[in-house]
Amino acid sequence: MDMSNLMKQAQQFQQNLKSLQDELAAKEVTGSAGAGMVSATFNGQCDLIALHMDPELVNQENTQMLQDLLMAAINDGLRKAKELAKGEMSRLTGGLNIPGLM
């Protein structure tokens, strides 16, 4: 295999990876809990970008339930964001699991 061809392929992969990261930053997934009473929205880079709570949940009597629902919604959204990133990365790498990319 020609070394210059290999370098070109590596540069192309690097450009594709950057493009994919930009696409992931623009995509959103939402996790929810309590039948939608709490929701957490993440971008494809696993950044929390929005959090919604039903106003009825916000009182001192519901503190523990609110905390539980927040954790559940955040974990659900984070799991979805990771799945999105993994799927997109798999598309880029042709299904190869390359350590350190995601």
C-alpha positions as CSV (number, residue, x, y, z in Angstrom):
1,M,0.0,0.0,0.0
2,D,1.3,3.4,-1.0
3,M,2.1,5.6,2.0
4,S,0.8,8.8,0.4
5,N,-2.5,7.0,-0.3
6,L,-2.6,5.9,3.3
7,M,-2.1,9.5,4.5
8,K,-4.8,10.8,2.2
9,Q,-7.2,8.2,3.6
10,A,-6.3,9.2,7.1
11,Q,-6.9,12.9,6.3
12,Q,-10.2,12.0,4.7
13,F,-11.2,10.0,7.8
14,Q,-10.2,12.9,10.0
15,Q,-12.4,15.3,7.9
16,N,-15.3,12.9,8.1
17,L,-14.9,12.5,11.8
18,K,-15.0,16.3,12.3
19,S,-18.1,16.6,10.1
20,L,-19.8,13.8,12.1
21,Q,-19.0,15.6,15.4
22,D,-20.5,18.8,14.0
23,E,-23.6,16.8,12.9
24,L,-23.9,15.2,16.3
25,A,-23.7,18.6,18.0
26,A,-26.8,19.7,16.0
27,K,-28.9,16.6,16.8
28,E,-31.1,16.2,19.8
29,V,-32.6,13.4,21.9
30,T,-34.9,13.7,24.8
31,G,-35.2,11.4,27.8
32,S,-38.3,11.5,30.0
33,A,-39.7,10.1,33.2
34,G,-43.0,10.2,35.0
35,A,-45.0,10.0,31.8
36,G,-43.3,13.1,30.5
37,M,-43.5,15.1,33.8
38,V,-39.8,15.5,33.6
39,S,-37.7,15.6,30.4
40,A,-34.0,16.1,29.7
41,T,-32.7,17.0,26.2
42,F,-29.2,16.3,25.1
43,N,-27.3,16.9,21.9
44,G,-25.4,14.1,20.2
45,Q,-22.3,15.0,22.1
46,C,-24.0,14.2,25.4
47,D,-24.3,17.8,26.5
48,L,-27.5,18.5,28.6
49,I,-29.2,21.4,26.7
50,A,-32.7,21.5,28.2
51,L,-34.4,20.3,31.3
52,H,-38.2,20.5,31.8
53,M,-40.2,19.8,35.0
54,D,-44.0,19.9,35.3
55,P,-44.7,22.9,37.7
56,E,-46.9,20.6,39.8
57,L,-43.8,18.6,40.9
58,V,-42.0,21.6,42.3
59,N,-43.0,21.7,46.0
60,Q,-41.3,20.6,49.2
61,E,-43.6,17.6,49.6
62,N,-42.4,16.1,46.3
63,T,-38.6,16.7,46.7
64,Q,-37.6,13.0,46.7
65,M,-39.9,12.1,43.8
66,L,-38.6,15.1,41.8
67,Q,-35.0,14.1,42.3
68,D,-35.8,10.5,41.3
69,L,-37.6,11.7,38.1
70,L,-34.8,14.1,37.2
71,M,-32.2,11.3,37.5
72,A,-34.3,8.9,35.5
73,A,-34.9,11.5,32.7
74,I,-31.3,12.6,32.6
75,N,-30.1,9.0,32.5
76,D,-32.6,8.1,29.8
77,G,-31.6,11.1,27.7
78,L,-27.9,10.4,28.2
79,R,-28.3,6.8,27.1
80,K,-30.2,7.9,24.0
81,A,-27.4,10.5,23.2
82,K,-24.7,7.8,23.5
83,E,-26.7,5.4,21.3
84,L,-27.1,8.2,18.7
85,A,-23.3,8.9,18.8
86,K,-22.4,5.2,18.6
87,G,-24.7,4.6,15.7
88,E,-23.4,7.6,13.8
89,M,-19.8,6.6,14.5
90,S,-20.5,3.1,13.4
91,R,-21.7,4.5,10.1
92,L,-18.4,6.4,9.7
93,T,-16.1,3.5,10.7
94,G,-18.0,0.9,8.7
95,G,-18.9,-0.9,11.9
96,L,-15.4,-1.1,13.3
97,N,-15.1,-0.4,17.0
98,I,-12.1,1.9,17.2
99,P,-11.2,2.6,20.9
100,G,-11.1,6.3,21.8
101,L,-13.5,7.5,19.2
102,M,-16.7,7.2,21.2
